[in-house]
Amino acid sequence: MTDKELINKYVDENKREEALEKLEKGYPVQYIIGNTYFYNSIIKVNENVLIPRFETEYLVEKTLKYLNKLNIKNPKVLEIGTGSGCISIALKKEIECNILAIDISNNALKLAKENALDNNVDIDFLNIDINEFNTSNKYNLIISNPPYVAFDKKVDEKTKYEPQNAIFAPDNGIYFYKLIISKLYNNLCNDYLIAFEIDDKEGSMITDVIKKYLPNAYIKIEKDYNNYERYLFISNKEI
């Protein structure tokens, strides 16, 4: 279904002309409609959260596959930068697990809580900056699709309507990977998996950081359907 067909189907007739004008200016159809599909769930979206993308569905799919391969049952999960909550909701609907999902944006978390309620899943949400997050808890799975675009990198024009702090990151885009690994490498269970979505040029830089803190970890970089290196997995066993 085209974007115009979606508007004709889901937008009230008296608001349709305005919606089509927004669409012509590049405004995302998902924001106009107010939701999108992600991993068999309907997820509400607005300008406070990134629009869930197909590449991130593949992150969830691969994460589930590796949890199974590592025989990690009922994992304790930490998601960093949950946004709309789509990743945690997808995981919770697929497996038995306990999830803490954190985000710096209180407005994003309000929407994530609505999405969790709409999808009948129980997730713990916490409004906190990852820089301030400290815990003694240990996790089997740490998963994140953090901001990873370097400030000088050209991006799709349509992303200008999405929260920019959820897209761009300092330190050539790898700031949050360094922060997550350095803060939480001691908060991993004996059997663990770390799952990241990454920029296709960042794999080797992130790998260098991982080796500093987790020298014995197994690291695997995988490609998306467009053959870009898009996912990085870290575990205590070979996967």
Secondary structure, DSSP 8 states (H G I E B T S, - for coil): --HHHHHHHHS-HHHHHHHHHHHHTT--HHHHHTEEEETTEEEE--TTS----HHHHHHHHHHHHHHHHTT--S-EEEEES-TTSHHHHHHHHHS--EEEEEES-HHHHHHHHHHHHHTT---EEEE--GGG------EEEEEE----B-TTS---GGGGGS-GGGTB-TGGGTHHHHHHHHHHTTSEEEEEEEEEE--TT-HHHHHHHHHHH-TT-EEEEEE-TTS-EEEEEEESS--
